[in-house]
Amino acid sequence: MPIDTINLDGYGNAPLPWSRAADALANYVADPGSTAFLSTCCPNGRPHTNGIGAVWMDDGFYFVSGPSTRKSRNLATQPHCTVTAQLEGIDVVVEGTAAIVTDPATLERVAAYYREHGWPVEVQGEAFTAPFNAPSAGPPPWHLYYLTPRSVVGVATTEPHGATRWNLL
């Protein structure tokens, strides 16, 4: 639940209820037709954005990346990031910090979710392997990351319209 709600709408619309974003996120399924985007910060301060197959579980986003990729190297030095997604009736930007997941039970649970949605991933040690992944993920094995949300900005794409920021921490 948000600790603070800020109306960002410049057209007189009321703040969006948190339930609208929360329900859309809970129903989000990563599949070939739904790309989320991860933005990280390079060492020189420049932004870096890349498409990812994000999964919303445990009130945050999970995603994978190979250790040698730019996004993983950025997260190793600066864990602050955002994930954006176009959801049913609302676009969201989720801001927070990402960390590598090493808990075996969580790795297995998230891998099972990915398998249910068409990616034949397996847990190998503290990482994932599969016969294929997005080219931007780098070669296997891939780390599983969890983004702990700090805030969410939602912009409604259907009525009632509005734009709202929910601070979660």
N, C-alpha and C positions, 0 to 999 in steps of 0.2 A: 504494500500500500504506500502511496506517496506521502511524504511528510510536508510537501508544499506543492501547490498548483499555481501556475502563472499563465494568465491568458495572453497569448501572443497575437490574437486576431486583431487586425486593423480595420475591420469592417463592421464592428458592433455585434458580432456573434458571441454567444456565451462560451465560457470555457468548456471544452469537451470533457465528459466524465472519464475517469481513469478506466472504468470498465470497458469502454469502447476499444482502447488500445490493448488492454489486458486480454480481452476476448479474441481480438484479431491475432495477437501474438500466440495465444494458446492454440489457435487453429492453423497457424502457419506450418506448412509442410515444405521442406526443401525437396524440390524435384527439378528436373531439367528445365521446366518452364518458369521457375522462380529463383532468380538470382538475388542474393544479398551482396552488399559491398562493404568491405572492411577498409577503414582508413587508419593508417598509422603515421608516425612521424619519423622521418629519416634523421640520421645523426646531424646533418647540416641544416635541419629545421624544415626542410621541404616536406609536404604531405605525400603520402603514397597510398593509392587506392587500388583495390583488386577485388574482383568477383570471387565469392566464396559460396560453398554449400552449407549455409548456416542452419542449425537446428535449435528451436526454442524449447528448452526443457529446464526445469528447476529454477524458473524465474530469471533465466538468462540465456545468452546464445552460446552454443558450442559450435566450433569449426575446426578444421584441420589445416595443417601447413607443414611442409618439410623444413627441417632445421636450417637448410642453406638458403631458403627463399628470403627475399628482401623483407617481407612482412614479419617473418619469424625473427630475423636479425634485428628489425626495428623493435619488436615487442620485448626482446631480450634486454634491451637498454632503456626502453621507455614503454611501460605496459599500458599507458593511457591510449585509448582508441575509440572508434565509433563503428557501429554496424548499422547500415541503412537497409530498409526493406520496404517494398511495395506490398501492402497487405490488403485484404478485403475491406474497401471503404476508407482506408487510412494509410498514409505513408508515415513511417517512423524512422527516427534517428535515435539509436540507443548508445549512450555514452557511458564509458566506464573503464575498467582495467581488465586485462586478459592475463591469464596464467595457464601454464601447462598442467593438464590433469594427469595424475599418475595413479590415482586410486583404482585398483583392479575392478571393483564392482561398478564404478561409474563408467570406466572404459567399456566394459562388457554391455552395460545397459544402453549406452549411446550407440555402440556398434550394432546392437540388435535393432535399434530404431532405424539406423541407416540401412541395414539389410532389408527391413520391412518395406523400405521406400526405394529399393532397387540398386543400392550400392553394396556389392558383396565383400564388405570389409571384415577383417579379422583382427583381433588383438594379438600383438606379438610383443611380449614384455610390457613396456610402458608406452607403446605406440600402436599405430594402425598400419596394416598392409592390405593391399587389394590388387587385383589384376590391372586396374585402371583408376585414374583420378583426373581431375582437371589439370591441364598442362601447367598452370600457374602454381600448383601445389608442390612441384618439385618431385624428385624420385622418392619412393618409400624407403624407410618407414616415415610416417607422418605423425607429428605430435597432435594431440587433441587439446584444444584450448577452451577455456570457459571465460566468457566476458561477464564480469559482475557489474550489473547496471548501476550507474550513479544517477542518471536522469534519462528521460525519454521525451522527445519532442514528437508530437503527432500533428499531422495536417490532414484534415478530413477531405476525402475525394468524392464523397457523396453527402447528401443532406442528412442531418443538419451539418453545415460547414463550420469550420473553425480551425484554430491552431492553438495548441496548448503545450506547455512544458510541465512535466511532472518530475519533481526532485524526489529521489527515492532514498538517498542517504544523507 
